Amino acid sequence: MMTRKSVLTAVIGAALTFGATASAYAATTFKLSHNHPRDHAVHKAMDHMAKEVRALTDGEVRIRIYPDAQLGTQRESMELMQNGALEMVKTNAAELEAFAPAYSAFNLPYLFRDKTHYYNVKEGEVGEEILASSRDSGFIGVTYYDAGARSFYTSKPIETPEDLKGMKIRVQPSPSAIAMVNALGGSPTPLAYGELYTALQQGVVDAAENNIPSFSLSRHSEVSKYFSLDEHTMVPDVLVISTKAYDGLSEEHQEALKKAAMSSMEVMKELWAESEAKERAKAEKMGVTFVKPNKTAFVEAVQPMYDELEKSNPELNEIVERIKAVQ
Ligand code: GCU
């Protein structure tokens, strides 16, 4: 098996020699990096997209997927993409905040009323505008993927925000996630996803938060035996492509890529629902207890985040208001 370093060296080497050898190949091959294992629903959805884009372009556009953070963390992958060493990254709205501010709207707690609202926003006008907002920063959003709701998990049930007091809680490197945990009374600790298993095991952090499939597939269920369904955020996964790679495609190939991505987003809805049920059952079998706290106190505790936004960030506040107005 290739180590992460050797994969990275091979990929970057290939990218550097690409200019010299490109004319020998008719096909364009895009490298796509993400941090989940192959049995995660999002990998399967993107695999579907890769097959579809290949079929739609008669093999002229191909996507090679590198899972398991082989090419680095989400942040490192974004940087490699900006430097031209890879073309596509599957990340999520929390991590994208540092690269394109409009994505922070998605990271506000208790923003979405339900799943239908969440889908209608992602697939509607505001969702499209956010995907397009980063063009000048060197990348474009291709599609969102359902990533369910995120909740806290640790070694005890979290029934109210009081239970988070004094706990070191791992968050993604995202200002909104940090502000949320502060508002709830916990102590936020930003860490890359790949470092979390060891951090939980060694007590570097006391708790974390994520959706059920990621909790189970990353084996955090081995160390955290209570998953409290407070469902504070619904942070979508996002597939992005470098502006340069996208603009280098013919219009026909751009259409094919969009079509394949849309189709994979639809496929993901079903894969996600199946995966949530399957991974919950797996975690329960491993001795994890799922708790259903009353959400009222959580909703009230994060309200100052909305008041602050209204006062200090009119631009983002307007996006948030438009999201709320979506039916
Ligand atoms: C989810 C998401 C990942 C993200 C992870 C995290 O699993 O799909 O993109 O990296 O959360 O908490 O870091």
Boltz pocket constraint, residues with backbone or C-beta under 6 A from the ligand:
constraints:
  - pocket:
      binder: B
      contacts: [[A, 35], [A, 74], [A, 90], [A, 91], [A, 92], [A, 147], [A, 172], [A, 191], [A, 192], [A, 193], [A, 209], [A, 210], [A, 211], [A, 214], [A, 237]]
      max_distance: 6.0
